[in-house]
Amino acid sequence: MKAVRFHETGGPEVLRYEDADVPTPGAGQVRLRVAGSAFNPADGGIRGGFLPIPVTLPHVPGYDVSGTVDALGPEVDGLAVGDDVVGFIPMAADGSAAQFVVAPADALVPAPTSIPLADAAGLPSVGLTASQALFEAAGLRSGQRLLVNGAGGPVGGYAVQLAKRAGAHVIATASPRSRSLVVDAGADEVVDHTTTSLLDAVTEPVDVLLNLAPITPDDFAALAARVRDGGVVVSTTPRVPTPSDEARGVRAVTIYVHPDAAVLADLVALVDSGELHVAIADRVPLSDLPTVHQRAEAGQVHGKVVAIPPAV
């Protein structure tokens, strides 16, 4: 099969589009014929050796996948050859940037039927991150005020949609490039962070602050002061500590996305009901994935990119 792999950690130049053995599913696993492999910034961190995720070299990146079940390993129930599925698969194992991938059966759910199968790869990890941040970590409820810093990215788009569906009032930051996407997602207020200070724009307290963007510790602390007493600060940027304020009862939670097939199935149902939109910025041949990594290193990837392997 064709796959993108790296044999050593480093920059995008270590990625190779090459032949690899077709994997065999073990107990509790299935093999998928990959329809789409979504690129995530963490793929670059794993490739570069910056993220503490142990991989065996050579390694196939890609932990978001959509595809069709091609073979079943022992002890697999509930899936059959020919099923179209989507999943967030283990980061340390060989991933979806290939024509075939082996995945745990319990990480997979039926794919949305209302969108192209390849596009469904853009849902799992970012959709789960948004859901876990809003509801597991923050306990967001109807009528609350939510501030999303960095709403223009893939996680932000899902966060705005899910928060609006839950009945929250959503204030979101976006650049002019992503403003229309954030508005379409349902934001009640949009702050152009390239021209306006967020501290000046947000004068009333918020119940939840969700940070999805690079931020300095001082700026994060200042922004957290806008959270009401008893509120929550949630962040997906672990390199900067998430600020709390124990005196005011403000909790701090840093999110590390984890697999949750039940929640992913709920997100798929929302896609098929038209209540959740999967936005794909670009679709590229699998052979172009190294170029995507290069563009990401240069800050030129905006939105979700899905790599599509050649037909088998």
C-alpha positions in Angstrom: 0.0 0.0 0.0 1.0 3.6 -0.3 1.6 5.6 3.0 3.2 8.7 4.3 5.8 7.8 6.9 8.8 9.3 8.8 11.8 7.2 9.7 13.2 9.8 12.0 11.8 12.8 13.8 12.4 16.2 12.4 11.0 18.8 10.0 8.5 18.1 7.2 11.4 17.0 5.1 11.5 13.7 7.0 8.1 12.6 5.6 8.2 10.1 2.7 5.4 9.0 0.4 6.3 5.3 0.0 5.3 1.7 -0.1 4.5 0.0 3.2 3.0 -3.4 4.2 -0.7 -3.7 4.5 -1.4 -4.0 8.3 -3.2 -7.0 9.8 -5.9 -6.4 12.4 -5.4 -8.1 15.8 -7.9 -8.9 18.5 -10.5 -6.2 18.9 -9.3 -4.4 15.8 -10.5 -3.8 12.3 -8.7 -2.8 9.1 -10.1 0.2 7.2 -9.7 1.2 3.6 -9.0 4.9 4.3 -11.2 7.4 2.6 -9.9 10.5 4.4 -7.0 11.3 6.9 -7.3 14.7 8.5 -4.2 16.8 9.3 -3.9 18.2 12.8 -1.2 20.5 14.2 -0.3 17.7 16.7 0.8 15.6 13.8 3.6 18.1 13.3 4.5 17.9 17.0 4.7 14.1 16.9 6.7 14.2 13.7 9.1 16.8 15.2 9.5 14.9 18.4 8.1 17.8 20.5 5.0 16.0 21.9 5.6 13.3 24.5 3.8 10.6 22.5 6.0 7.4 22.0 5.8 6.2 18.4 7.7 3.3 16.8 9.7 4.3 13.7 8.9 4.3 10.9 5.6 5.9 11.8 2.5 6.7 9.8 0.9 9.9 11.1 -2.8 10.7 11.3 -5.2 10.0 14.2 -8.5 11.2 12.6 -9.8 8.7 10.0 -12.9 8.0 7.9 -13.1 4.9 5.8 -14.7 1.5 5.1 -14.1 -1.7 7.1 -12.0 -4.0 5.0 -11.2 -6.8 7.4 -12.1 -7.9 11.0 -9.8 -9.1 13.7 -10.8 -11.6 16.3 -13.3 -10.6 19.0 -14.9 -7.8 17.1 -18.7 -7.3 17.4 -21.0 -4.7 16.0 -19.0 -4.0 12.8 -19.0 -5.7 9.4 -16.9 -5.6 6.3 -18.2 -2.8 4.1 -19.3 -0.5 7.0 -18.4 3.1 6.6 -17.0 4.5 9.8 -15.2 7.4 11.4 -12.9 7.5 14.4 -10.3 9.1 16.6 -7.6 6.5 16.7 -4.6 6.1 19.1 -1.9 8.7 18.4 1.0 6.3 19.2 -0.1 3.7 16.7 0.4 3.8 13.0 -2.2 6.2 11.7 -4.5 7.0 8.8 -2.1 8.6 6.3 -2.2 5.5 4.2 -4.4 3.4 2.0 -5.2 1.1 4.9 -5.0 1.5 8.7 -5.7 -0.8 11.6 -7.9 0.7 14.4 -9.6 -0.4 17.6 -13.1 -1.4 16.8 -14.4 0.4 19.9 -13.0 3.8 18.7 -15.1 3.7 15.5 -18.7 4.7 14.9 -20.9 4.8 11.8 -19.9 7.7 9.5 -22.2 10.5 8.7 -24.3 9.7 5.6 -25.1 13.4 4.7 -21.5 14.4 3.7 -18.7 12.8 1.6 -17.0 10.0 3.5 -13.6 11.6 3.1 -14.9 14.8 4.7 -16.0 13.0 7.8 -12.4 12.6 8.8 -12.5 16.3 9.7 -14.9 15.6 12.6 -13.5 13.3 15.3 -10.7 14.8 17.4 -11.7 18.5 16.9 -15.4 17.8 17.5 -14.5 15.8 20.6 -12.2 18.5 21.9 -14.9 21.1 21.6 -17.5 18.9 23.3 -15.2 17.9 26.1 -14.1 21.4 26.7 -17.6 22.9 26.8 -19.6 20.1 28.6 -17.2 17.8 30.5 -14.8 20.5 31.6 -17.0 23.7 31.8 -20.5 22.2 32.3 -21.8 24.8 29.9 -25.6 25.5 30.3 -28.3 27.4 28.5 -28.3 31.1 29.2 -24.6 31.3 30.1 -22.1 33.6 28.5 -19.2 31.9 26.7 -16.0 33.7 25.4 -14.1 31.6 22.7 -10.6 33.0 22.1 -9.5 31.5 18.8 -12.9 30.7 17.3 -11.6 30.8 13.7 -9.9 27.4 13.9 -11.5 23.9 13.5 -12.1 23.4 17.2 -13.5 26.9 17.5 -16.0 26.3 14.7 -17.4 23.2 16.5 -17.3 24.9 19.9 -19.4 27.9 18.6 -21.9 25.6 17.0 -22.3 23.3 20.0 -22.5 26.2 22.4 -25.2 27.9 20.4 -27.2 24.6 20.2 -26.9 24.4 24.0 -28.4 27.9 24.4 -25.3 29.9 25.3 -24.6 33.5 24.4 -21.3 33.2 22.4 -18.7 35.9 22.1 -15.9 34.8 19.7 -12.6 36.2 18.4 -11.8 35.9 14.7 -9.6 37.5 12.1 -11.2 39.0 9.0 -10.3 35.8 7.1 -12.4 33.6 9.4 -15.1 36.1 10.5 -17.7 34.8 8.1 -17.1 31.2 9.3 -17.6 32.2 12.9 -20.7 34.2 12.1 -22.1 31.3 10.2 -21.3 29.0 13.1 -23.7 31.1 15.2 -21.6 33.5 17.3 -23.6 36.3 18.8 -20.7 38.7 19.0 -17.5 38.6 17.0 -14.3 40.5 18.0 -11.7 41.1 15.4 -8.6 40.4 17.4 -6.3 42.0 14.8 -7.8 45.5 15.4 -9.5 45.4 18.7 -8.3 44.5 22.2 -10.4 41.7 23.6 -10.2 43.2 27.1 -11.7 46.4 25.7 -14.4 44.5 23.8 -15.6 42.2 26.5 -16.7 44.4 29.4 -19.4 42.2 31.0 -18.4 39.0 32.9 -18.6 35.6 31.1 -19.4 32.3 32.7 -16.9 30.3 30.7 -13.7 31.3 28.9 -12.4 28.8 26.3 -8.9 29.5 25.0 -7.9 27.9 21.8 -5.2 30.2 20.6 -1.6 30.9 21.5 -1.5 33.4 24.3 1.0 34.8 26.8 0.6 34.1 30.5 0.0 37.7 31.3 -2.7 38.1 28.6 -4.3 34.9 29.7 -4.5 36.0 33.3 -5.9 39.4 32.3 -8.6 37.6 30.2 -9.4 35.2 33.0 -10.3 38.2 35.1 -13.3 38.7 32.9 -14.7 35.4 34.2 -17.4 35.8 36.8 -17.0 34.4 40.3 -17.6 30.7 40.2 -16.9 30.5 36.5 -14.5 28.3 34.5 -11.4 28.8 32.4 -10.8 26.0 29.9 -7.7 25.8 27.6 -6.3 23.5 24.9 -2.8 25.2 25.0 -0.9 23.2 27.6 2.4 25.2 27.1 0.8 28.1 28.9 -0.7 27.4 32.4 -4.5 27.8 32.6 -5.1 30.5 35.2 -7.5 30.0 38.0 -8.7 32.3 40.8 -9.4 30.3 44.0 -10.4 33.4 45.9 -13.3 34.0 43.4 -14.0 30.3 42.9 -12.8 30.3 39.3 -11.8 26.9 38.1 -9.0 26.2 35.6 -9.1 23.1 33.3 -6.6 22.2 30.6 -8.1 19.9 28.0 -6.4 16.8 26.5 -8.8 15.2 24.1 -9.6 11.6 24.8 -11.5 9.0 22.7 -15.3 8.8 23.4 -17.2 6.8 20.9 -20.6 7.6 22.5 -20.0 11.4 22.2 -18.6 11.0 18.7 -21.8 9.1 17.7 -23.8 12.0 19.0 -21.8 14.4 17.0 -22.3 12.3 13.8 -26.1 12.4 14.5 -26.0 16.1 14.7 -24.2 16.3 11.4 -26.8 14.1 9.8 -29.6 16.2 11.3 -28.1 19.3 9.9 -27.4 20.8 13.4 -23.6 20.5 13.0 -21.6 21.6 10.0 -18.3 19.9 9.1 -16.1 22.5 7.4 -13.2 21.3 5.2 -10.9 24.0 4.0 -8.9 21.8 1.6 -8.7 18.3 0.2 -5.4 17.0 -1.1 -4.0 13.8 -2.5 -2.2 11.7 0.2 1.0 12.2 -1.7 0.8 16.0 -1.0 0.6 15.5 2.8 4.3 16.4 3.3 3.5 19.7 1.6 0.7 20.3 4.0 3.1 19.8 6.9 5.4 22.4 5.3 2.6 24.9 4.9 1.6 24.3 8.5 5.1 25.0 9.7 5.0 28.3 7.8 1.6 29.2 9.3 -0.2 28.8 6.0 -2.8 26.2 6.9 -6.1 27.7 7.9 -9.0 25.3 8.6 -9.2 21.6 8.3 -7.3 19.8 5.6 -8.1 16.2 4.6 -5.6 14.0 2.7 -7.2 11.4 0.4 -5.3 8.2 -0.5 -5.4 6.8 -4.0 -8.1 4.3 -4.8 -7.2 0.7 -4.1 
